Amino acid sequence: MVFKENMLIKIEDDIYRLIDIDADKRNLFIININKKYEWNKVIEEKNLEKLFEIGEARETGDRMLIISDDELTEEMIKKRNFYYEMVCFLIKISPNYEIYYRGLREPIIKEAIDKYKVSYSTIKRVFCEYVRNGKVANSLVPKLFNCGGKGKERVIKNRNGVIIDLKIKELFKTGINKYYNSTTADKQGNSRELIR
């Protein structure tokens, strides 16, 4: 079977993206597109071929979020470019695919932390987001459409769940004000118990 970069592979209930191929070691790097901020996995080419032969793996279609540059603010473009520069740096300083191997990525990440003055979790989040979404620069745009606003009423659309009426809202507000926003030094665990 011919494996191509960015192809989607369904293995059991999970969908993985083939993000790169180490031809020398015959290793494939895949990342679960349904799990946020999880490092990639390394699988040998022959093992993946065997999964295809026995029917446990199959190629599947792609779904992508397309973001036009016209929709982006100046701040979003600046952040995207910064993240993209960071990802390019990680790939550039790992010519032998070190960033994809668990035991070899730490020195590369430390170098990026020193250069860009960001945390380990930021580098992991940005890199995983980039490869998970097909190595597209616009996948690094902050997802502001997922954000709410402080003090704004959130509306749940087309989802099943608990209906929060005024009585339940008042109970939450009272509990939070009484136990979280108090001057006493109650720990969170104690506050949860007291609210009940």
C-alpha positions in Angstrom: 0.0 0.0 0.0 1.1 3.5 -0.7 1.0 5.8 2.3 0.7 9.6 1.7 1.3 12.4 4.0 -2.0 13.9 5.5 -4.1 10.8 4.6 -6.7 9.9 7.2 -6.7 6.4 8.6 -9.5 4.9 10.7 -8.3 2.3 13.1 -11.1 0.8 15.2 -13.1 3.9 16.4 -10.3 6.4 16.2 -9.2 8.5 13.2 -5.5 9.2 12.7 -3.7 11.6 10.3 -0.5 10.4 8.8 1.7 13.4 9.5 5.1 12.3 8.2 7.2 9.3 7.1 10.7 8.4 8.2 11.8 6.4 5.1 15.1 5.4 6.5 13.6 3.6 9.5 10.3 2.8 7.7 8.3 4.5 10.5 5.1 6.4 10.0 4.0 9.1 12.4 0.3 9.3 13.1 -1.8 11.6 15.3 -5.3 11.1 16.6 -7.3 13.9 15.2 -10.1 13.5 17.8 -7.8 14.0 20.8 -6.6 17.5 21.5 -2.9 18.1 22.3 -1.8 14.5 22.4 1.6 13.8 20.9 1.9 11.6 17.8 2.4 7.9 17.7 5.1 6.0 15.8 4.0 2.9 13.9 6.1 0.7 11.6 5.0 0.7 8.0 4.7 -3.1 7.9 2.4 -3.1 11.0 0.1 -0.5 9.4 0.0 -2.5 6.2 -0.9 -5.6 8.2 -3.8 -3.7 9.8 -5.1 -2.7 6.3 -4.8 -6.3 5.1 -6.8 -7.8 8.0 -9.4 -5.0 7.7 -8.7 -3.2 11.1 -7.6 0.0 9.3 -9.0 1.8 6.3 -8.5 5.1 4.6 -11.2 7.7 5.3 -12.3 11.1 3.9 -11.0 14.4 5.2 -12.9 17.2 6.9 -11.3 20.5 7.2 -12.2 23.9 8.6 -11.3 26.5 6.0 -10.6 30.0 7.3 -10.1 32.8 4.9 -7.5 35.5 5.6 -10.3 38.1 5.0 -12.0 36.9 8.2 -8.9 37.4 10.4 -8.1 40.4 12.4 -4.5 41.9 12.5 -4.0 40.4 16.0 -5.1 36.9 14.8 -2.7 37.1 11.9 0.1 38.1 14.1 -0.5 35.2 16.5 -0.8 32.8 13.7 2.5 33.9 12.1 4.2 33.6 15.5 2.9 30.1 16.0 3.8 29.1 12.4 7.3 30.4 12.9 7.6 28.3 16.0 6.4 25.2 14.3 8.7 25.7 11.3 11.6 26.1 13.8 10.8 22.8 15.5 10.6 21.0 12.1 13.8 22.7 10.8 16.0 21.7 13.8 14.8 18.1 13.6 16.1 16.9 10.2 16.0 13.2 11.4 12.4 13.5 12.7 13.5 14.0 16.3 10.4 16.0 17.1 8.2 13.0 16.4 10.1 10.5 18.6 9.2 10.6 22.3 12.8 10.2 23.6 14.4 12.7 21.2 12.0 15.7 21.3 12.9 17.2 24.7 16.1 19.0 23.7 14.4 20.4 20.6 11.5 21.7 22.7 13.9 23.2 25.3 15.6 25.1 22.5 12.3 26.4 21.3 11.3 27.4 24.8 14.5 29.4 25.1 14.1 31.1 21.7 10.4 31.9 21.8 9.9 32.4 25.6 6.8 30.2 25.7 5.9 27.2 27.9 6.2 23.5 27.1 2.4 23.2 27.0 2.2 26.0 24.5 4.7 24.4 22.2 2.9 21.0 22.5 -0.5 22.6 21.9 0.6 24.6 18.9 2.6 21.7 17.3 -0.2 19.2 17.8 -2.8 21.6 16.5 -0.7 22.2 13.4 -0.1 18.5 12.5 -3.6 17.4 13.6 -5.2 19.8 11.1 -3.1 18.8 8.0 -0.1 21.1 8.4 -2.1 24.2 7.4 -0.9 27.6 8.8 -4.5 28.8 9.3 -5.1 25.9 11.7 -3.0 28.0 14.2 -5.5 30.9 14.2 -6.9 31.3 17.7 -10.4 29.7 17.7 -12.2 32.8 19.0 -15.6 31.6 17.6 -15.5 29.0 20.4 -15.3 31.6 23.2 -18.0 33.1 25.3 -18.0 36.4 27.1 -17.8 37.1 30.8 -21.3 37.8 32.1 -23.0 36.8 28.8 -25.8 34.3 28.8 -24.8 31.0 27.1 -27.4 29.3 25.0 -27.1 25.6 24.2 -28.3 24.7 20.7 -29.4 21.3 19.7 -28.0 19.5 22.7 -29.5 17.3 25.3 -28.7 18.2 28.9 -29.9 19.6 32.2 -32.2 22.6 31.9 -30.9 25.4 34.1 -33.8 27.5 35.3 -33.7 30.6 37.6 -34.0 28.5 40.8 -30.9 26.4 39.9 -29.0 29.6 38.8 -29.8 31.2 42.1 -28.5 28.1 44.0 -25.2 28.1 42.1 -24.8 31.9 42.6 -25.5 31.6 46.4 -23.1 28.6 46.8 -20.3 30.3 44.8 -20.7 33.6 46.7 -20.9 31.9 50.1 -18.1 29.5 49.8 -15.7 30.5 46.9 -16.0 34.3 47.2 -15.7 34.3 51.0 -12.9 35.7 53.0 -12.3 32.4 54.8 -9.5 30.3 53.5 -11.6 27.3 52.6 -10.0 24.9 50.1 -11.8 24.0 46.9 -12.5 20.5 48.1 -14.1 21.9 51.3 -16.1 24.4 49.2 -17.5 21.7 47.0 -18.6 19.7 50.0 -20.2 22.7 51.7 -22.1 23.7 48.5 -23.8 20.3 48.5 
